[in-house]
Amino acid sequence: MNTPKSMTDSWDLVVVGAGPAGATTALAALHEDPSLRVLLLDRADFPRDKSCGDGIAPHCLTALASVGVTGVEAGWTPLTRLELARGDRSVEGTMRRPVYVIPRAVFDARLVERAVARGAVLRRERVTSVDALPPARVVVGADGAHSVVRAHLGLPFGRRAIAIRGYAPTPTDRRGTQVIRYGDRRQPAYAWAFDRGDGLSNVGYGELLPTDGQKSDEGTPSRALLLDQLEELLPGSTDGVQQWKGHHLPLSGWRWDQPDGRVLLVGDAAGLINPMTGEGIYYAIATGIAAGRSAVRALRTRADAGRLHREAVRGSLGTHLKHTFVASRLAEHPTIVDGGIRLARRDRRIFDELVELGLGDGRISPRLVTGLVTGLATVAGRKAVSTMRGN
């Protein structure tokens, strides 16, 4: 079998993986320099399905607009309502900016089409080794949760979560709303139902996986357990569901790293999934833009691409990643989750801050910290009084 010409030619930039992170990398690079030779490789033909919650936060659209990409949400219904709940505690409110729920088969294909229209060359190719890639001055790994490119750099992933997703008819009482209901297993553990606006909802359930060597009576969740949890938290959500798909989520940690050199990492391959919510598309787009711009700067100045990309991502997301890491650890305690929901009901600003922290690049504010500390002190005081009375 003859090797495809694209695999023997030399390129300025080769991107492994053409999902949102990879396609955005190509878009950003070509926005900076339309003359670049950019090769996009993916193991699938587009459009293709991808397991995901399908939520497209407004931050994604703002970031894409910065590299001249608009209208990818056309034809889909904007949603403004969000419900957060655990047990009998809940808060529902209107988000400051609408989100969209767009199947990845649609959203990813639109980004790829824009990248190809801008000049990228798209080839179907399953990449099993970075050494087998065609000659390229910069390589970007956008190949997901089981990244070959990340393995090539010798970087392990940190904590992981697992989730399952399907599409179900939207009940009348959930139209126009994103619903998240927290469970009692390893946190983050929650079920979701996101109305697409076309009669169907993206429904699913996910939870944190035990780390290597971690002992747990609960063990690794099976498909049946994930579906049972979804049905328990959102009764009726598994009725009439189509296209069940499972996926792993490599969660971000306290500190994000990117080695020096010509090989860059973006999106899931970079280990960038919000550990509090499991959201990853904004990180994919943001780091894709950073990688595309860093690649162009490196090509123009002969600076180290890895260093440029590391500085760019840490500069834009570094503090946010630390705050989401802290938030995810706090959320392992049900009392904290309950306290956050209670505060969000009382204070609209807290509700908005939680949305920003979970969907975009928000941070833990002094207001939120003060509210949680005060709430925990109140709960502790009530428990102490109850214990004394019991004695």
ZALO-891600 format. One record per atom (N, C-alpha, C): z, y, x. Coordinates in steps of 0.001 Angstrom, whole numbers, plus 500000, padded with zeros to 6 digits. Layout:
% residues N
ZYX...
//
This chain:
% residues 391
500000498812500845500000500000500000500000501244500885499120502170500601499032503386501396500207504323501065500742504988502084501801505960501876501228507217501255501837507742500174501325508962499555501242510091500567500199510910500409499987512008501339501214512911501427501899513109500295503058513997500300504166513490501202504169512176501488505226511607502301504894511640503790503728512079504141503360512163505557503131513593506007502797514501505083502624515908505441503966516518505843503898517645506521505116518387506846505320519492505814506614519845505587506971520793504542508007521781505065508054522930504447509127523868504766510448523377504167510361522874502946511553522456502214511247521197501419512068520172501599511991518959500797513285518837500001513157518690498695514310518583497805514324517190497196515410516463497420515558515108496896516330515181495584515629514943494492516225515067493165515709516304492463515153516137491260514534517262490554515261517610489261516568517293489201517379517746488086517627519244488202518570519789487436518805521231487487519102521764488885519875521029489682520201521497491037518955521533491910518168520457491879516983520391492721515883521333492284515607521359490984514560522241490476514924523702490729516206524048490560516622525431490795516536525786492272516821524838493149516646525079494582515201525483494872514265524719494336512847525028494537512486526381493938512987526647492731512695527918492073513219529100492877514439528980493378515037530078494132514297530312495449513947529231496136513236529373497414511874530028497208511164529593496189509831530140495942509896531548495355510996531879494711511192533253494258511333534192495451512004533712496500512175534503497710510901534553498541510183533432498588508969533349499420507967532424498748507042532973497971506059532154497244505122531355498146505089531664499438504178530959500339504760529660500885506016529376500600506651528173501143505981526899500635505987525887501477505540524541501076506783523762500683506914523531499371508115522902498815507736521596498131508434520527498499508210519215497906509446518794497132509251518464495844510313517960494973510109516463494773511114515667495107511024514217494936512042513755493908511620512890493010512543512314492040512084510902491713513039510045491436512700508650491150512124508450489756512237509480488892511780509361487507510646510325487216509884509983486194508910510924485649509624511819484631509158513047484518509725513987483551508776514144482379509325514293481162510740514380480810511437513022480882512707513048481226513527511846481253514925512185480767515587511198480163516934511409479642517935511378480792519061512028480598520131512047481577521450512129480836522392511279481205523682511271480534524472512522480882524889513266479851525519514564480072526025515070478731526909516047478761527333516693477529526312517667476987525297518001477804524171518856477402524533520315477172525776520705477465526159522094477245525583523014478310524881524044477879524313525044478787525061526348478562525969526667479480526779527875479359525920529106479628526334530253479098525563531481479333525465531830480818526435531385481602526411531635483042525171531006483683524750529866483137523546529201483650522315530079483454522193530648482271521022531464481954521018532759482761522202533328482976522295534530483799521876534242485233522342533124485763521978532753487131520484532498487256519906531792486299518467531518486346517658532809486266518117533753485464517404535026485345517357535762486679518357535529487543518385536203488845517272535728489771516666534582489445515519534113490233514254534093489372514259534927488333513054535123487541512745534049486536513744533264486133513520532182485170514227532530483868513470532683482803514037533011481494513387532137480429514050532067479271513459531388478127513603529883478094514379529282479009514494527819478998515281527330477781515994528239477111516756527859475928515963528064474642514727528492474731513923528826473555513840527650472580514054527954471296513930526948470253515215526211469943516291526473470702517565525793470471518587526786469928519517526278469151520442527121468401521631527559469256521897528858469352523092529308470075524352528972469284525395528539469996526674528206469379527741529179469874528612529588468987529657530536469381531062530021469125531218528910468394532546528421468039532980527288468970534242527322469381534817526288470230536187525906469688536424524606469573537732524093469155538313523241470280539559523528470666540300522733471636541516522156470928541777520872471136542892520255470417543493519120471225544778518902471008545481517706471484546538517360470459546405516178469886547318515794468823547198516740467645548329517269467196548305518174466044548226519641466447548037519905467745547891521285468216546420521587468442545972522741467989544566523096468156544392524605468162543275525026468720542872526417468662541361526442468490540888527301467620539457527474467415539150528955467461538088529303468154537740530703468263536276530915468581535882532172468535534513532552468862534445532937470335533546532307471054533361532630472466532642533963472610532922534648473698532329535975473899530811535901474006530315534830474589528867534641474711528507533249474219527357533095473590526995531789473033526624530779474112526806529515473772526333528422474606525217527716473840524503526869474562523450526064473956523720524598474272523319523736473367523388522300473613521952521789473587521415521560474780520003521207474945519915519860475644519300518863475029519181517561475690518587517708477094519116516961478020518635517059479386517167516658479498516699515815478584515277515468478590514412516708478391514955517699477689514236518958477453514534519964478555515818520207478806516218521257479742515696520989481153515893519778481645515464519457483008513953519559483149513229519073482139511771519128482205511265520558482243511928521442481506511507522846481512511698523471482890512809523148483557513025523686484895512001523139485882511717521845485769510712521240486656509347521879486436508980522086485173507698522730484873507620524116485499508722524869485432508729526210486033508588526120487553509257525133488151509170524991489602507755524635490044507117523739489314505743523354489650504793524530489436504991525262488349504150526430488087504303527480489192505464527522489802505715528495490865505163528037492206504779526758492303504152526294493535504736525057494161505836524522493619506413523303494176505509522107493860505509521133494744504774519887494538505775518825494106505543518201492952506444517195492407505853515808492620506644514905493181506204513534493397507291512573492929506859511484492296507822510447491935508032509549493148509261509484493591509576508712494792511060508386494791511410507123494933512809506724495073513181506809496546514026507743496874514425507964498262515632507082498579515479506219499564516559505322499965517103505653501345516408506552502053516856506921503389516341508312503730517207509157504247516790510489504669515820510391505838515996509375506677515121509216507840513677508920507434513480508423506205512130508097505748511438509268505061512115510395504941511507511562504311510404512140505192509457512850504597508428513510505397509052514612506244508390515016507306508925516105508142509173517364507310510353517942507491510717519152506746511676519977507588511527521272507482512405522165508241513794522243507600513844522107506280515119522057505563515023520969504497516093520192504360516186519144503339517379519461502445517188519312501139518276519543500186518518518270499389519766517828499399520155516671498602520632517111497235519841516794496212520188517086494821520113515791494025520513514711494683520289513370494137521523512753493493522403513594492971523389513138492017524629512471492561525316511781491638526645511235491895526656510084492882525507509501493163525406508407494135524416508812495227524588510007495729523627510649496614523397509912497932522129509593498191521713509031499471521852510084500569521538511322500228521597512395501218523045512660501629523963512640500695525378512833501024525869511705501931525478510479501615525870509345502447525332509496503864524116510031503988523513510265505298524372511212506139525002512182505492525855513135506193527253512580506462527532511399505934528834510785506158529962511400505372529643512042504255530669512710503446531060511825502264532324511473502152532761510715500978532925511640499779532915511058498596533262511818497401534776511795497225535291512747496476536707512778496143536965512029494852537789512612493994538112511965492725536872511906491828536843510888491005535737510712490060536272510523488645535421510883487702535681510570486300534510509727485801534682509125484649533608508355484029533501508783482579532287508816482065532091509266480681530947508490480046530936508490478734529837507897477977529397508889476918528093508921476654527521509912475758526485509280474840526436509794473591525410509374472643525058510533471724524093510302470819523698511325469859523957510814468447524701511607467678525111511206466331524781512305465335524593511945464056524397512980463031525582513934462989525310515219462839526365516230462825526968516338461429528284516076461271528910516249459958528990517727459603529066517994458327529047519373457848530152520225458460531352519660458628532475520463459095532422520764460594531435520184461302531337520458462739530055521205463101529343521671462123528112522401462415528418523718463126527634524011464126527781525264464849528987525334465763529574524165466097530820524162466854530771523156467997531461523511469080531768522565470145533221522151469978533471520857469923534823520337469702535241519513470914536438519791471436537029519027472527538436518624472111538708517313472107540023516822471732540565515924472838541700516321473384542291515643474526543046514394474091542944513354474932543657512110474679544885511981475559545400510744475664546658510509476375546488509669477634545234509374478005545038508573479206544934509477480427544401508955481538544334509738482775543560511025482569544198512142482877543588513448482653542729513872483844541567514544483563541114514948482236540618513762481414541092513685480182540658512638479257540449513285477899539208513344477473538961513986476181537674513477475550537640513617474235536429513338473465535778514654473104534463514628472949533762515855472577532706515577471517532379516633470795531267516614469845530646517999469884529432518088470420528741519363470588527501519376469692527512520236468709526381520337467779525150520880468499524033520157468412522784520619469019522062521641468154522403521672466882521744522606465981520504522056465316520182520785465586518987520178464991519335518979464125520603518918463692521046517794462874521778516724463653521717516795464974522396515823465819523432516518466695524434515750467104525448516228468041525492515316469253525784515910470394526095515138471584527578514774471487527870513479471417529255513026471302529577512124472493530838512160472920531191511313474044532662511364474361533029510572475368534407510529475835534390510259477328535307510915478055535420510689479488536850510795479948537139510197481110538479510277481675538427510075483182539515510450483838539628510329485278539735508863485676539034508503486753539127507145487290540261507064488306540880505890488453541882505741489508541213505839490873541912506417491837541366506522493185541454505184493888540714505047494988540730503807495755542158503481496178542575502265495906543908501841496293544996502256495322544641503060494318545642503495493345545915502388492343547166502079492146547544501050491190547752501681489821547206501042488827547360501572487473547339500434486479548265500467485536548284499445484496547076499566483579546486500751483537545372500982482619544068500433483178543931500396484518542717499870485116541512500755484894540357500279485339539107501009485157538618500832483722538347501905483030537972501780481611536627501092481423536562500221480436535316499552480068534545500411479076533300500029478834532493500708477822533182500656476458533741499481476130534393499317474836535601500250474724536360500377475817537525501254475778537109502709475598536066503133476309535599504512476171535192504806474733534486503872474117534059504080472732535245504044471774536227503195472073537430503159471233538177504491471299538256505066472504538937506349472650538193507461471901536882507431471968536083508420471238536352508312469747536354507094469233536565506901467806537991507283467397538941507040468284540330507379467970540532508890467901539910509605468822540103511053468879539206511810467910538016511272467670537074511894466735536587510814465765537385510471464783537026509394463858535649509595463238534871508514463222533531508549462655532451508957463629532837509362464843531840509869465799530912508795466335531328507543466265530476506473466794529526505909465738529604506422464504528729505925463440527306506444463624526341505554463571524940505956463634524500506551464956525226506242466031524916506845467328523749506144467995522926506927468660521802506407469435521922506854470884521252506141471770521106506513473175522428506634473921523280505610473780524495505597474588524133505521476059524744506371476858524549506335478304525869506674478983526190505955480062527381506238480829527032506888482159527999507580482755527746508213484041529052508514484755528966508601486082530097508998486910530011510492487209531187511100487378531256512533487684532090512727488948531479513120490061532242513413491278532879514793491184534192514828491042534903516067490757535163516882492022535108518193491876535377519076493009536857519070493338537164519428494581538543519450495036538981520843495451540032520904496248540601522173496677539644522934497581538999522232498494538132522882499468536787522177499500535720522954499451534367522400499484533777522561500877533090521516501342532539521574502688531044521284502679530369521836503681528938521651503906528730521683505419528265520573505997528080520552507449526988521517507906527069521919509170525968522655509782524739521760509821523581522380510027522345521605510165521318521944509103520280521169509066519158521456508165519279520756506828520315519927506632520472519157505399521564519793504542521196520220503329522107520904502414522385520027501192523522520280500543523895519540499348524128520497498184523701520071496995523856520900495799524261520033494608524879520667493619525199519992492371526112518791492531525848517727491775526667516516491834526705515936493243525584515992493953525530515462495316526479516205496237526774517449495913527722518246496683529160518014496235529365517109495278530697516855494752531220518004493932530332518637493162530719519831492416530597519590490911531689519092490350531869518952488909533233519550488588533296520407487593534559521045487240535599519968486914536698519870487695537667518793487484538506518960486230538433520119485617539187520380484397538395520004483158537071520208483197536239520009482010535109519003482184534743518676483428533605517794483661532272518516483599532286519849483473531045520625483426530426520684484823529099520492484883528453520494486187527143521236486266526563521612485141525241522226485183525300523625485789526364524393485471526456525713486087526580525596487604527433524695488082527553524499489523526217524074490129525487523210489423524191522749489928523230523919490109523167524771489104522246525910489166522706526924490214524010527225490229524525528204491187524315527749492621524600526475492908524431525995494284522963525781494619522141525473493598520708525379493844520129526721494273520550527778493593520101529126493977520576529454495387521838529133495688522370529401497026521589528634498088521259527380497803520527526566498777519111527088498990518429527461497896517076527984498026517044529254498851517980530146498581518036531395499341518450531148500787519402530246501012519833529940502378518705529311503178517926528451502520516795527827503206515791528871503668515484529826502809514526530874503173515064531713504323516333532083504260516924532874505350516884532112506664517187530823506596517168530016507816515759529911508388514779529748507522513392529639507979512906530950508596513368532054508054512923533366508565513619533751509864514889533401509987515693533911511100516074532850512120515776531588511810516180530457512661517701530291512712518391530870511737519828530656511623520078529239511099521295528777511224521645527436510762521734527409509235520910526575508606520848526534507148522162526065506542522783525058507157524041524554506632525130525603506628525212526366507705526224527420507772525975528484506716524736528893506556524400529906505559524753529422504143524423528168503860524697527622502529526198527500502298526913527053503292528370526924503171529016528278502883528602529279503620529162530618503423528819531167502043527598530911501589527184531428500288527972530790499150528110529457499199528810528767498113530299529089498130530887529095499307532310529439499376532546530882498930531617531757499265531775533146498867531719533335497366530875532562496693530715532735495248531646531848494425531968530659494934532730529695494137534043529249494780534290529632496020535439529097496735536765529290496024537067530508495619538334530783494928538375530090493576537270530141492863537190529469491567537482527972491701536923527322492724537141525889492906538611525583493149539283526423493898540709526228494116541475526357492803541087527316491983541787527521490716541536526368489736540315525849489710540053524716488817540767523462489302540899523313490617541641522173491152543097522247490703543702523423490842545092523603490403545209523363488897544251523917488134544291523752486677544187522291486280543331521532486977543160520119486648544427519326486935545133519680488006546390518988488319547477519355487313547508520614486919548468521014485895548189520314484572546890520146484263546498519541482989546805518051482920547244517456484034547671516067484000548960515907483196549640517035482943550894517011482203550643517499480775550858516657479777550580517039478383551246518335477952552428518607478497553126519837478108552320521065478503551632520993479651550807522113480100549614522295479176548962521187478803547826521268477882548269521872476554549382521383476041549902521932474784550207523421474924550787523785476085551115525189476301549879526064476364548820525576477023547584526344477087546969526548475720546980525508474892546445525623473536547280526611472722548598526521472858549489527423472110549255528881472522549122529116473834548875530479474307547538531008473810546508530141473830545181530569473391545164530937471918546025530309471131546127530660469698546750532033469525547683532363470399548398533635470263547645534807470880546904534541471932546304535614472722544828535334472955543979536143472351542537535966472483542090536025473951542780536820474750542402536936476155542598535621476892543634534879476548543869533568477160542759532604476762542356532640475506541251531800475035539999532067475870539676533343476053538497533706476832538627533248478287539822533356478846540030532954480238539852531447480411540320530668479452540157529223479520538681528835479436537924529538478600536485529288478502535806529579479834536133530715480437535527531079481715535900530094482813537137529647482813537594528697483822536901527353483667536635526966482430536050525652482177534546525597482213533878526708481901532418526694481794531703527488482873532394528418483504531713529294484458532422529356485784532738530575486224533378530753487526534688531519487386535388531289486275536635531993486009537777531568486919538902532271486780540070532020487612541327532036486753542399531471487300543685531485486617544279532880486770544499533553485674544997534927485727546520534954485754547104536042486255548565536199486169549062536099484734548269536568483790548653536505482380548838535047481940547892534182482340547968532772481970549163532094482644549375532398483920550503531808484643551825532207483998551972533498483709553204533992483091553450533325481740552402533213480959552528532594479648552946531138479738552349530389480681552694528973480828554124528807481328554511529606482309555873529511482844556895529824481761556638530884481008557553531261479930557626530162478872556456529614478530556418528553477534557142527304477990556959526933479276557635525749479796559141525950479820559568527158480189561006527449480208561590527336478804560830527807477829561295527726476439561416526281475983560398525475476314560432524051475948561598523348476613561792523642477922562894523015478647564238523404478033564355524680477642565592525141477030565870524435475715564844524261474915565014523579473629565420522127473833564816521485474839565162520095475111566601519980475570567011520959476397568392520917476881569383521079475730569105522024474841569969522240473687570016520998472807568830520394472603568771519181471769569581518054472375569498517933473722570255516872474410571754517105474262572168518365474432573588518688474310574108518393472910573291518722471918573710518481470538573792516981470258572869516256470924572872514808470722574107514155471306574631514801472361575840514230472969577082514614472154
//
